Amino acid sequence: MYRVHKNCRIAYGVTRTVLLIGPWAFKFPSMVEWRLFLLGLLANMQEASFSKMGLPELCPVLWSIPGGWLVVMRRARELTRQEFDQIDLEAWLDRGDYIIPAEPKMDSFGWIGEQLVAVDYGN
């Protein structure tokens, strides 16, 4: 994670770069190599598609460019280690009627208000 300004940061995932600016998260495909770029496009397209289901456990995609070029979400507050350790992730991901498609790792989740949401999903 690289801090640009007090309220602006750049986060690097394997397949995407995320610009965190004020209340927004802008997700772009990684430019490191061609294969990762393509996987980043697919990840953005998956999030846009899954978000349309309207599940309250998924941080909604507010806007996207077709083809996976960009996804815009609300910026979630990151979980602390203590918060993450207190979550029963297996139970949280398995909702009974459906499974939340998120990796069980700390940076896949965040808080939008009082709601725990998956901020990286569909992979």
DSSP file (Angstrom, degrees, kcal/mol; ACC not computed):
  #  RESIDUE AA STRUCTURE BP1 BP2  ACC     N-H-->O    O-->H-N    N-H-->O    O-->H-N    TCO  KAPPA ALPHA  PHI   PSI    X-CA   Y-CA   Z-CA
    1    1 A M              0   0    0      0, 0.0     2,-0.5     0, 0.0    10,-0.2   0.000 360.0 360.0 360.0 134.9    0.0    0.0    0.0
    2    2 A Y  E     -A   10   0A   0      8,-3.1     8,-3.1     0, 0.0     2,-0.6  -0.979 360.0-142.2-122.1 125.3    1.4    3.4   -0.9
    3    3 A R  E     +A    9   0A   0     -2,-0.5     6,-0.2     6,-0.2     3,-0.1  -0.776  22.5 172.2 -91.6 122.9    0.0    6.6    0.7
    4    4 A V  E    S-     0   0A   0      4,-1.8     2,-0.3    -2,-0.6     5,-0.2   0.825  70.5 -11.8 -92.1 -41.4   -0.2    9.5   -1.8
    5    5 A H  E >  S-A    8   0A   0      3,-2.0     3,-1.4     1,-0.0    -1,-0.4  -0.908  84.7 -82.7-152.7 169.5   -2.0   11.9    0.5
    6    6 A K  T 3  S+     0   0    0     -2,-0.3    -1,-0.0     1,-0.3     3,-0.0   0.856 130.9  24.3 -49.3 -42.4   -3.8   11.8    3.9
    7    7 A N  T 3  S+     0   0    0     -4,-0.0    15,-2.0    -3,-0.0     2,-0.4   0.222 115.0  76.0-111.8  13.1   -7.1   10.5    2.3
    8    8 A C  E <   +AB   5  21A   0     -3,-1.4    -3,-2.0    13,-0.2    -4,-1.8  -0.989  51.4 161.8-130.4 131.7   -5.6    9.0   -0.9
    9    9 A R  E     -AB   3  20A   0     11,-2.3    11,-3.0    -2,-0.4     2,-0.5  -0.957  29.4-137.5-141.6 160.8   -3.8    5.7   -1.2
   10   10 A I  E     -AB   2  19A   0     -8,-3.1    -8,-3.1    -2,-0.3     2,-0.4  -0.991  20.0-167.6-119.3 126.6   -2.8    3.2   -3.9
   11   11 A A  E     - B   0  18A   0      7,-2.9     7,-3.1    -2,-0.5     2,-0.5  -0.914   7.6-150.1-113.9 142.3   -3.2   -0.5   -3.1
   12   12 A Y  E     + B   0  17A   0     -2,-0.4     5,-0.2     5,-0.2     2,-0.2  -0.950  16.1 176.8-117.4 119.9   -1.7   -3.2   -5.3
   13   13 A G        -     0   0    0      3,-3.1     5,-0.0    -2,-0.5     0, 0.0  -0.428  47.8 -94.8-100.7-174.6   -3.3   -6.6   -5.7
   14   14 A V  S    S+     0   0    0     -2,-0.2    26,-0.1     1,-0.2     3,-0.1   0.920 120.5  15.5 -68.9 -43.1   -2.1   -9.4   -7.9
   15   15 A T  S    S+     0   0    0     24,-0.1    15,-2.9     1,-0.1     2,-0.3   0.496 126.0  43.2-112.1  -5.7   -4.4   -8.6  -10.8
   16   16 A R  E     - C   0  29A   0     13,-0.3    -3,-3.1    24,-0.1     2,-0.4  -0.973  58.5-142.0-143.0 155.4   -5.6   -5.1  -10.0
   17   17 A T  E     -BC  12  28A   0     11,-2.7    11,-3.0    -2,-0.3     2,-0.5  -0.956  22.8-155.9-111.4 134.8   -4.5   -1.7   -8.8
   18   18 A V  E     -BC  11  27A   0     -7,-3.1    -7,-2.9    -2,-0.4     2,-0.6  -0.955   5.9-157.3-119.2 122.8   -6.9    0.2   -6.5
   19   19 A L  E     -BC  10  26A   0      7,-2.8     7,-2.8    -2,-0.5     2,-0.8  -0.880   8.5-160.8 -95.2 120.0   -6.9    3.9   -6.1
   20   20 A L  E     +BC   9  25A   0    -11,-3.0   -11,-2.3    -2,-0.6     2,-0.5  -0.888  19.1 169.1-104.0 105.7   -8.6    4.8   -2.8
   21   21 A I  E >   -BC   8  24A   0      3,-1.8     3,-2.4    -2,-0.8   -13,-0.2  -0.957  57.4 -56.7-125.3 113.1   -9.6    8.5   -3.0
   22   22 A G  T 3  S-     0   0    0    -15,-2.0     0, 0.0    -2,-0.5     0, 0.0  -0.334 122.5 -12.3  54.6-125.5  -11.8   10.0   -0.4
   23   23 A P  T 3  S+     0   0    0      0, 0.0    52,-3.0     0, 0.0     2,-0.3   0.313 122.7  84.8 -88.9  10.3  -15.0    7.8   -0.2
   24   24 A W  E <   -CD  21  74A   0     -3,-2.4    -3,-1.8    50,-0.3     2,-0.5  -0.824  56.7-156.2-119.8 151.9  -14.3    5.9   -3.5
   25   25 A A  E     -CD  20  73A   0     48,-2.6    48,-2.4    -2,-0.3     2,-0.6  -0.990  11.9-165.3-122.8 120.1  -12.3    2.9   -4.6
   26   26 A F  E     -CD  19  72A   0     -7,-2.8    -7,-2.8    -2,-0.5     2,-0.6  -0.929   7.3-160.3-107.8 118.1  -11.3    2.8   -8.3
   27   27 A K  E     +CD  18  71A   0     44,-3.1    44,-1.6    -2,-0.6    -9,-0.2  -0.888  12.9 176.0-108.3 122.0  -10.2   -0.6   -9.4
   28   28 A F  E     -C   17   0A   0    -11,-3.0   -11,-2.7    -2,-0.6    42,-0.1  -0.887  37.4 -97.7-118.7 149.3   -8.1   -1.0  -12.6
   29   29 A P  E     -C   16   0A   0      0, 0.0   -13,-0.3     0, 0.0     8,-0.2  -0.371  50.4 -98.3 -61.9 146.0   -6.4   -4.0  -14.1
   30   30 A S        -     0   0    0    -15,-2.9    10,-0.2     6,-0.5     3,-0.2  -0.360  23.6-156.8 -65.1 143.2   -2.8   -4.5  -13.3
   31   31 A M        +     0   0    0      1,-0.1    -1,-0.1    -3,-0.1     3,-0.1   0.163  67.4 101.8-104.9  16.4   -0.3   -3.3  -15.8
   32   32 A V  S    S-     0   0    0      1,-0.2     2,-0.3     2,-0.1    -1,-0.1   0.927  95.8 -14.1 -69.3 -45.8    2.5   -5.5  -14.6
   33   33 A E     >  -     0   0    0     -3,-0.2     4,-2.3     1,-0.1    -1,-0.2  -0.980  68.9-104.2-154.8 161.4    2.2   -8.1  -17.3
   34   34 A W  H  > S+     0   0    0     -2,-0.3     4,-2.4     1,-0.2     5,-0.2   0.892 116.4  50.3 -56.8 -47.6   -0.3   -9.1  -20.0
   35   35 A R  H  > S+     0   0    0      1,-0.2     4,-2.2     2,-0.2    -1,-0.2   0.913 112.8  46.3 -60.9 -44.8   -1.7  -12.2  -18.3
   36   36 A L  H  > S+     0   0    0      2,-0.2     4,-2.2     1,-0.2    -6,-0.5   0.856 109.9  55.2 -67.6 -34.5   -2.3  -10.3  -15.0
   37   37 A F  H  X S+     0   0    0     -4,-2.3     4,-2.2     2,-0.2    -2,-0.2   0.942 109.2  46.9 -60.3 -47.8   -3.9   -7.4  -17.0
   38   38 A L  H  X S+     0   0    0     -4,-2.4     4,-2.2     1,-0.2    -2,-0.2   0.899 111.8  50.3 -62.2 -41.4   -6.3   -9.9  -18.6
   39   39 A L  H  X S+     0   0    0     -4,-2.2     4,-2.5     1,-0.2    -1,-0.2   0.859 108.6  53.6 -65.1 -34.8   -7.1  -11.5  -15.2
   40   40 A G  H  X S+     0   0    0     -4,-2.2     4,-2.3     2,-0.2    -2,-0.2   0.896 107.0  50.9 -65.7 -40.9   -7.7   -8.0  -13.8
   41   41 A L  H  X S+     0   0    0     -4,-2.2     4,-2.3     2,-0.2    -2,-0.2   0.939 112.3  47.5 -58.4 -47.0  -10.2   -7.3  -16.6
   42   42 A L  H  X S+     0   0    0     -4,-2.2     4,-2.6     1,-0.2    -2,-0.2   0.898 109.7  52.7 -62.7 -41.2  -12.0  -10.5  -15.7
   43   43 A A  H  X S+     0   0    0     -4,-2.5     4,-2.4     1,-0.2    -1,-0.2   0.917 110.6  47.7 -62.2 -42.8  -12.0   -9.7  -12.0
   44   44 A N  H  X S+     0   0    0     -4,-2.3     4,-2.3    24,-0.2    -1,-0.2   0.910 112.1  49.3 -64.3 -41.5  -13.6   -6.4  -12.6
   45   45 A M  H  X S+     0   0    0     -4,-2.3     4,-2.2     2,-0.2    -2,-0.2   0.896 110.9  50.7 -65.0 -38.8  -16.2   -7.9  -14.9
   46   46 A Q  H  X S+     0   0    0     -4,-2.6     4,-3.3     2,-0.2     5,-0.3   0.930 110.3  48.7 -64.3 -45.4  -17.0  -10.6  -12.3
   47   47 A E  H  X S+     0   0    0     -4,-2.4     4,-2.5     1,-0.2    14,-0.3   0.919 111.5  49.5 -61.5 -42.5  -17.5   -8.0   -9.5
   48   48 A A  H  X S+     0   0    0     -4,-2.3     4,-1.0     2,-0.2    -1,-0.2   0.905 115.0  45.3 -61.7 -40.5  -19.7   -5.9  -11.8
   49   49 A S  H >< S+     0   0    0     -4,-2.2     3,-0.6     2,-0.2     4,-0.3   0.946 115.1  45.0 -68.6 -50.1  -21.8   -9.0  -12.6
   50   50 A F  H >< S+     0   0    0     -4,-3.3     3,-1.7     1,-0.2     5,-0.4   0.866 106.8  61.0 -62.4 -36.6  -22.0  -10.3   -9.0
   51   51 A S  H >< S+     0   0    0     -4,-2.5     3,-2.0    -5,-0.3    -1,-0.2   0.837  91.9  66.6 -61.0 -32.7  -22.9   -6.9   -7.7
   52   52 A K  T << S+     0   0    0     -4,-1.0    -1,-0.3    -3,-0.6    -2,-0.2   0.680  85.3  72.4 -63.5 -16.5  -26.0   -6.8   -9.8
   53   53 A M  T <  S-     0   0    0     -3,-1.7    -1,-0.3    -4,-0.3    -2,-0.2   0.722  99.4-136.9 -70.9 -19.9  -27.4   -9.6   -7.7
   54   54 A G    <   +     0   0    0     -3,-2.0    -2,-0.1    -4,-0.3    -3,-0.1   0.750  37.1 169.8  73.2  24.9  -27.8   -7.1   -4.9
   55   55 A L    >   -     0   0    0     -5,-0.4     3,-1.7     1,-0.1    -1,-0.2  -0.542  34.6-139.7 -70.4 130.8  -26.5   -9.2   -2.1
   56   56 A P  T 3  S+     0   0    0      0, 0.0    -1,-0.1     0, 0.0    -2,-0.0   0.692  99.0  63.9 -66.9 -16.6  -26.0   -7.1    1.1
   57   57 A E  T 3  S+     0   0    0     60,-0.1    61,-3.3     2,-0.1     2,-0.5   0.562  91.0  78.7 -82.5  -8.3  -22.7   -8.9    1.9
   58   58 A L  B <  S-f  118   0B   0     -3,-1.7    61,-0.2    59,-0.2    59,-0.0  -0.871  86.7-121.4-104.9 130.7  -21.1   -7.6   -1.3
   59   59 A C        -     0   0    0     59,-2.7    62,-0.1    -2,-0.5    -2,-0.1  -0.555  45.1-116.7 -63.8 120.8  -19.8   -4.0   -1.6
   60   60 A P        -     0   0    0      0, 0.0    14,-0.6     0, 0.0     2,-0.6  -0.306  11.2-125.6 -70.3 143.8  -21.8   -2.7   -4.5
   61   61 A V  E     -E   73   0A   0    -14,-0.3    12,-0.2     1,-0.2     3,-0.1  -0.785  24.3-172.2 -80.8 120.3  -20.2   -1.7   -7.7
   62   62 A L  E     -     0   0A   0     10,-2.7     2,-0.3    -2,-0.6    11,-0.2   0.787  66.9  -2.5 -85.1 -30.9  -21.5    1.8   -8.3
   63   63 A W  E     +E   72   0A   0      9,-1.4     9,-2.9    -3,-0.1    -1,-0.3  -0.975  65.1 177.3-160.7 144.7  -20.2    2.3  -11.8
   64   64 A S  E     -E   71   0A   0     -2,-0.3     7,-0.2     7,-0.2   -19,-0.0  -0.989  28.3-124.2-149.5 158.5  -18.1    0.3  -14.2
   65   65 A I  E >>> -E   70   0A   0      5,-2.3     3,-1.3    -2,-0.3     5,-0.6  -0.903  43.9-106.0-100.2 129.7  -16.8    0.5  -17.7
   66   66 A P  T 345S+     0   0    0      0, 0.0     3,-0.5     0, 0.0    -1,-0.0  -0.180 104.3  38.1 -53.8 146.6  -17.8   -2.5  -19.9
   67   67 A G  T 345S-     0   0    0      1,-0.2   -22,-0.2     2,-0.1   -23,-0.1   0.405 124.9 -82.7  90.1  -1.9  -15.0   -5.0  -20.5
   68   68 A G  T <45S+     0   0    0     -3,-1.3   -24,-0.2     2,-0.2    -1,-0.2   0.626  88.3 134.4  85.6  13.0  -13.5   -4.7  -17.0
   69   69 A W  T  <5S+     0   0    0     -4,-0.6     2,-0.3    -3,-0.5    -2,-0.1   0.809  76.7   1.9 -67.3 -29.9  -11.5   -1.5  -17.6
   70   70 A L  E   < - E   0  65A   0     -5,-0.6    -5,-2.3   -42,-0.1     2,-0.4  -0.970  55.1-169.2-159.6 140.7  -12.7    0.1  -14.4
   71   71 A V  E     -DE  27  64A   0    -44,-1.6   -44,-3.1    -2,-0.3     2,-0.5  -0.997  11.7-159.4-128.5 136.5  -14.9   -0.6  -11.4
   72   72 A V  E     +DE  26  63A   0     -9,-2.9   -10,-2.7    -2,-0.4    -9,-1.4  -0.977  18.6 164.8-120.0 127.9  -15.9    2.1   -8.9
   73   73 A M  E     -DE  25  61A   0    -48,-2.4   -48,-2.6    -2,-0.5     2,-0.2  -0.835  44.9 -88.7-128.2 166.1  -17.1    1.1   -5.4
   74   74 A R  E     -D   24   0A   0    -14,-0.6     2,-0.6    -2,-0.3   -50,-0.3  -0.538  51.9-107.8 -68.1 147.2  -17.6    2.9   -2.1
   75   75 A R        -     0   0    0    -52,-3.0     2,-0.3    -2,-0.2    -1,-0.1  -0.698  36.4-150.8 -80.5 121.9  -14.5    2.9   -0.1
   76   76 A A        -     0   0    0     -2,-0.6     2,-0.4    36,-0.1    36,-0.2  -0.635  20.2-108.3 -91.6 149.9  -14.9    0.5    2.9
   77   77 A R  E     -G  111   0B   0     34,-2.9    34,-2.6    -2,-0.3    -1,-0.0  -0.645  42.6-114.2 -75.1 132.8  -13.1    0.9    6.2
   78   78 A E  E     -G  110   0B   0     -2,-0.4     2,-0.2    32,-0.2    32,-0.2  -0.328  27.8-112.0 -67.6 147.5  -10.5   -1.8    6.5
   79   79 A L        -     0   0    0     30,-0.7     2,-0.2    27,-0.3    -1,-0.1  -0.514  25.6-127.9 -74.6 145.9  -10.8   -4.4    9.1
   80   80 A T     >  -     0   0    0     -2,-0.2     4,-2.5     1,-0.1     5,-0.2  -0.509  27.8-108.2 -82.1 164.1   -8.4   -4.5   12.0
   81   81 A R  H  > S+     0   0    0      1,-0.2     4,-2.6     2,-0.2     5,-0.2   0.908 121.9  52.1 -58.6 -41.9   -6.6   -7.7   12.8
   82   82 A Q  H  > S+     0   0    0      2,-0.2     4,-1.2     1,-0.2    -1,-0.2   0.917 109.7  47.8 -63.2 -44.2   -8.7   -8.1   15.9
   83   83 A E  H >> S+     0   0    0      1,-0.2     4,-0.6     2,-0.2     3,-0.5   0.933 113.1  48.8 -61.0 -45.6  -12.0   -7.6   14.0
   84   84 A F  H >< S+     0   0    0     -4,-2.5     3,-1.2     1,-0.2    -2,-0.2   0.910 108.8  52.6 -61.7 -43.1  -10.9  -10.1   11.3
   85   85 A D  H 3< S+     0   0    0     -4,-2.6    -1,-0.2     1,-0.2    -2,-0.2   0.740 105.8  55.6 -66.4 -22.4   -9.9  -12.7   13.9
   86   86 A Q  H << S+     0   0    0     -4,-1.2     2,-0.4    -3,-0.5    -1,-0.2   0.571  87.7  95.2 -87.0  -9.9  -13.3  -12.4   15.6
   87   87 A I  S << S-     0   0    0     -3,-1.2     2,-1.5    -4,-0.6     3,-0.2  -0.680  71.7-139.7 -85.6 131.7  -15.3  -13.2   12.4
   88   88 A D     >  -     0   0    0     -2,-0.4     4,-2.6     1,-0.2     3,-0.2  -0.721  26.7-175.9 -84.2  88.0  -16.3  -16.8   11.8
   89   89 A L  H  > S+     0   0    0     -2,-1.5     4,-3.1     1,-0.2     5,-0.3   0.853  74.9  57.0 -61.7 -38.3  -15.5  -16.6    8.1
   90   90 A E  H  > S+     0   0    0      1,-0.2     4,-1.6     2,-0.2    -1,-0.2   0.939 113.8  40.0 -58.6 -46.3  -16.8  -20.0    7.2
   91   91 A A  H  4 S+     0   0    0     -3,-0.2    -2,-0.2     2,-0.2    -1,-0.2   0.882 115.6  51.9 -68.9 -38.6  -20.2  -19.2    8.6
   92   92 A W  H  < S+     0   0    0     -4,-2.6    -2,-0.2     1,-0.2    -1,-0.2   0.904 112.2  44.9 -67.2 -40.1  -20.2  -15.7    7.2
   93   93 A L  H  < S+     0   0    0     -4,-3.1     7,-3.2    -5,-0.2     2,-1.0   0.830 105.5  65.5 -72.8 -32.3  -19.3  -16.9    3.7
   94   94 A D  B  <  +I   99   0C   0     -4,-1.6     5,-0.2    -5,-0.3    -1,-0.2  -0.791  60.9 176.1 -94.7  99.4  -21.9  -19.7    3.7
   95   95 A R        -     0   0    0      3,-2.3     2,-1.6    -2,-1.0     4,-0.2   0.300  44.7-118.3 -88.0   9.3  -25.2  -17.9    3.9
   96   96 A G  S    S+     0   0    0      2,-0.3    -1,-0.1     1,-0.2     3,-0.1  -0.500 109.3  44.4  89.3 -68.6  -27.3  -21.1    3.7
   97   97 A D  S    S+     0   0    0     -2,-1.6     2,-0.3     1,-0.1    -1,-0.2   0.682 129.3   6.7 -81.8 -19.4  -29.1  -20.2    0.4
   98   98 A Y        -     0   0    0     -5,-0.0    -3,-2.3     2,-0.0     2,-0.4  -0.976  69.2-119.6-157.0 164.3  -25.9  -19.0   -1.3
   99   99 A I  B     -I   94   0C   0     -2,-0.3    -5,-0.2    -5,-0.2    -6,-0.1  -0.923  26.6-124.9-111.5 134.8  -22.1  -18.7   -0.8
  100  100 A I        -     0   0    0     -7,-3.2     2,-2.1    -2,-0.4    -7,-0.0  -0.702  23.9-135.7 -76.9 121.7  -20.3  -15.3   -0.8
  101  101 A P        +     0   0    0      0, 0.0    21,-3.9     0, 0.0    22,-0.5  -0.419  60.4 119.0 -82.7  68.6  -17.6  -15.6   -3.5
  102  102 A A  B     -J  121   0D   0     -2,-2.1    19,-0.2    19,-0.2    -2,-0.1  -0.968  67.2-111.1-132.2 147.2  -14.7  -14.1   -1.6
  103  103 A E        -     0   0    0     17,-0.5     2,-2.4    -2,-0.3     5,-0.2  -0.557  35.0-117.1 -72.3 138.5  -11.3  -15.3   -0.5
  104  104 A P  S    S+     0   0    0      0, 0.0     2,-0.3     0, 0.0    -1,-0.1  -0.379  74.4 117.4 -78.0  66.2  -11.1  -15.8    3.3
  105  105 A K  S >  S-     0   0    0     -2,-2.4     3,-2.1     1,-0.1     4,-0.2  -0.955  74.6-111.7-132.6 153.7   -8.4  -13.2    3.8
  106  106 A M  G >  S+     0   0    0     -2,-0.3     3,-1.5     1,-0.3   -27,-0.3   0.835 111.9  53.4 -55.0 -43.5   -8.4   -9.9    5.7
  107  107 A D  G 3  S+     0   0    0      1,-0.3    -1,-0.3   -29,-0.1    12,-0.0   0.432  93.4  73.5 -80.2   5.5   -8.1   -7.5    2.8
  108  108 A S  G <  S+     0   0    0     -3,-2.1    11,-2.5    -5,-0.2    12,-1.3   0.496  98.0  54.8 -86.1  -4.8  -11.2   -9.1    1.1
  109  109 A F  E <   + H   0 118B   0     -3,-1.5   -30,-0.7     9,-0.3     2,-0.3  -0.871  56.1 156.3-131.8 158.8  -13.5   -7.5    3.6
  110  110 A G  E     -GH  78 117B   0      7,-2.2     7,-2.9    -2,-0.3     2,-0.5  -0.953  38.1 -92.8-164.2-179.6  -14.3   -4.1    5.0
  111  111 A W  E     -GH  77 116B   0    -34,-2.6   -34,-2.9    -2,-0.3     2,-0.6  -0.925  18.6-173.1-111.8 128.6  -17.0   -2.0    6.7
  112  112 A I  E >  S- H   0 115B   0      3,-2.6     3,-2.0    -2,-0.5     2,-0.4  -0.942  79.0 -51.0-111.3 102.2  -19.6    0.1    5.0
  113  113 A G  T 3  S-     0   0    0     -2,-0.6   -36,-0.1     1,-0.3     0, 0.0  -0.560 121.3 -24.8  64.2-124.9  -21.1    1.8    8.0
  114  114 A E  T 3  S+     0   0    0     -2,-0.4     2,-0.5    -3,-0.1    -1,-0.3   0.386 117.9 102.0 -96.5   1.0  -22.0   -1.1   10.4
  115  115 A Q  E <   - H   0 112B   0     -3,-2.0    -3,-2.6   -59,-0.0     2,-0.4  -0.773  66.2-140.8 -95.2 123.8  -22.3   -3.6    7.6
  116  116 A L  E     + H   0 111B   0     -2,-0.5     2,-0.3    -5,-0.2    -5,-0.2  -0.692  33.2 178.1 -75.6 129.2  -19.4   -6.1    7.0
  117  117 A V  E     - H   0 110B   0     -7,-2.9    -7,-2.2    -2,-0.4     2,-0.5  -0.944  35.5-114.5-134.2 154.6  -19.0   -6.5    3.2
  118  118 A A  E     -fH  58 109B   0    -61,-3.3   -59,-2.7    -2,-0.3    -9,-0.3  -0.786  27.5-179.0 -82.7 126.8  -16.8   -8.4    0.8
  119  119 A V  S    S+     0   0    0    -11,-2.5     2,-0.4    -2,-0.5   -10,-0.2   0.541  75.2  43.5-104.2 -10.8  -14.8   -5.8   -1.1
  120  120 A D  S    S+     0   0    0    -12,-1.3   -17,-0.5   -17,-0.1     2,-0.3  -0.923  82.9 142.3-135.3 105.9  -12.9   -8.3   -3.3
  121  121 A Y  B     +J  102   0D   0     -2,-0.4   -19,-0.2   -19,-0.2   -71,-0.1  -0.927  32.3  52.7-146.0 164.5  -15.1  -11.0   -4.7
  122  122 A G              0   0    0    -21,-3.9   -20,-0.1    -2,-0.3    -1,-0.1   0.325 360.0 360.0  94.6  -6.2  -16.0  -13.3   -7.6
  123  123 A N              0   0    0    -22,-0.5   -21,-0.1    -3,-0.0   -80,-0.0   0.498 360.0 360.0 -75.2 360.0  -12.5  -14.7   -8.1
